[in-house]
Amino acid sequence: MAKELDRVFADLHLHIGRTERGEPVKISGSANLTFRNIAYEAAVRKGIGLLGVIDCHSPGVQRDIEGLLDAGEMEEIDGGGIRYRDTTILLGSEIEVRDAGFGTAHHLIYLPDFAGMKAFTEWLAKSMRNVQLSSQRLYVPTRELQQEVKGRGGLFIPAHIFTPHKSLFGSCSDRLGDTLDPSLVDAVELGLSADSEMAGLIPDLDKLPFLTNSDAHSLAKIGREYNELRLREPSFQELKLALTGTEGRAITANYGLNPALGKYHRTYCVNCGSLAEDAQDAERCPQCGSLKQVRGVLERITELGALAGRTGPCVPEDRPRYVYQVPLEFIPGIGKVTLRKLLDRFGSEMNILHDASVEAIAEIAGEAPAAAIAAARGGDLELQAGGGGKYGKVVQRN
């Protein structure tokens, strides 16, 4: 009898901070963000079944992976990926490209197996100055990168596509086809400051799957955004089927921060620190008149929608639901000690966020944090918008 399809939570954008030898990979990543620690955190504490580690092109990371495989602590699976307990890790890479006449953008790629990733590293090293590090510039056109990835059986997904720094629409171009072959794009990653409705202002995205991932630079940030998938097992091939909606596999929900919590949601004045109060993309700060502004995701999407002649969002009926998820670290009253007690009781953060009763949570964390989790589930939390590199926050009610 064929195995039934299961609910699998997936976070497909996780960085490596250091190798087991202490070599830097993602300079801004936490030192304890190693391949082994990511697997343990996701499988045991977070309850996430499918991970995308996007620094697996790094030779130092590959050495760590080989050690884990040789020791029998992890194993490669036939469907693609590396299994640790009930969690599968997909082998990915985040790559920076800048085409002539356009800005810089980051793109995520995933390959089916470890041998394929090691071969890909050899190709990258010919056109990349330091293949050991994360998110490095690749000196080839983006379309050439796409063709190389697809020729190796991989997936190509533009990363955090609206953020003002190093993203497809935030800093690179106005149209998907300006630098990319749209037929070779498997999905797009929305980023922390946008949701499906906001992205619905961009006609180029109407037929593409949306993913919501954490872009974690520390263990605590794993799972702050994630996807709910319907799969037979967590693996590369099953994810590939889900992105195309084939044989019953599917993305069934995107769980992401309310865009107001994202650190680039609103335009921010570097000079006086004020946030934009409306969606008008003024050249000067209305508070101090400064030209030094970091354009917010909301303002950029509004601009792109106007360029495309779309005044309101278009959300296809088959688009998965977008659920505003507030990570436990954003909930007032849930510190490290309380979180540890909750994990001891409920097993994982996914269980706390999705399945545990509010009454049971209140027994451990207290009435106010439990009420905040209930409000987060219903999208009723009051939020203060973020911008200019600072996250928004939950407004604590008296």
HELIX and SHEET records of a PDB file:
HELIX    1   1 PHE A   35  TYR A   40  1                                   6    
HELIX    2   2 GLU A   41  LYS A   46  3                                   6    
HELIX    3   3 PRO A   59  ASP A   70  1                                  12    
HELIX    4   4 PHE A  114  ALA A  125  1                                  12    
HELIX    5   5 THR A  142  GLY A  151  1                                  10    
HELIX    6   6 LEU A  168  CYS A  172  3                                   5    
HELIX    7   7 LEU A  176  ASP A  178  5                                   3    
HELIX    8   8 PRO A  182  LEU A  184  5                                   3    
HELIX    9   9 SER A  196  ALA A  199  1                                   4    
HELIX   10  10 PRO A  203  LEU A  205  5                                   3    
HELIX   11  11 LEU A  219  LYS A  221  5                                   3    
HELIX   12  12 PHE A  236  THR A  244  1                                   9    
HELIX   13  13 PRO A  259  LEU A  261  5                                   3    
HELIX   14  14 VAL A  297  LEU A  307  1                                  11    
HELIX   15  15 LEU A  328  PHE A  330  5                                   3    
HELIX   16  16 LYS A  336  PHE A  346  1                                  11    
HELIX   17  17 GLU A  349  HIS A  354  1                                   6    
HELIX   18  18 VAL A  358  ALA A  365  1                                   8    
HELIX   19  19 GLU A  367  ARG A  377  1                                  11    
SHEET    1   A 8 GLU A  75  GLU A  76  0                                        
SHEET    2   A 8 ILE A  82  TYR A  84 -1                                        
SHEET    3   A 8 THR A  87  ARG A  98 -1                                        
SHEET    4   A 8 LEU A  50  VAL A  53  1                                        
SHEET    5   A 8 ASP A   6  LEU A  14  1                                        
SHEET    6   A 8 TYR A 226  LEU A 231 -1                                        
SHEET    7   A 8 ALA A 250  GLY A 256 -1                                        
SHEET    8   A 8 ARG A 321  TYR A 324  1                                        
SHEET    1   B 5 GLU A  75  GLU A  76  0                                        
SHEET    2   B 5 ILE A  82  TYR A  84 -1                                        
SHEET    3   B 5 THR A  87  ARG A  98 -1                                        
SHEET    4   B 5 THR A 104  LEU A 111 -1                                        
SHEET    5   B 5 LEU A 155  PRO A 158 -1                                        
SHEET    1   C 2 VAL A 188  GLU A 189  0                                        
SHEET    2   C 2 PHE A 210  LEU A 211  1                                        
SHEET    1   D 2 TYR A 268  CYS A 269  0                                        
SHEET    2   D 2 GLN A 293  VAL A 294 -1                                        
SHEET    1   E 2 LEU A 383  GLN A 384  0                                        
SHEET    2   E 2 LYS A 393  VAL A 394 -1                                        
END                                                                             
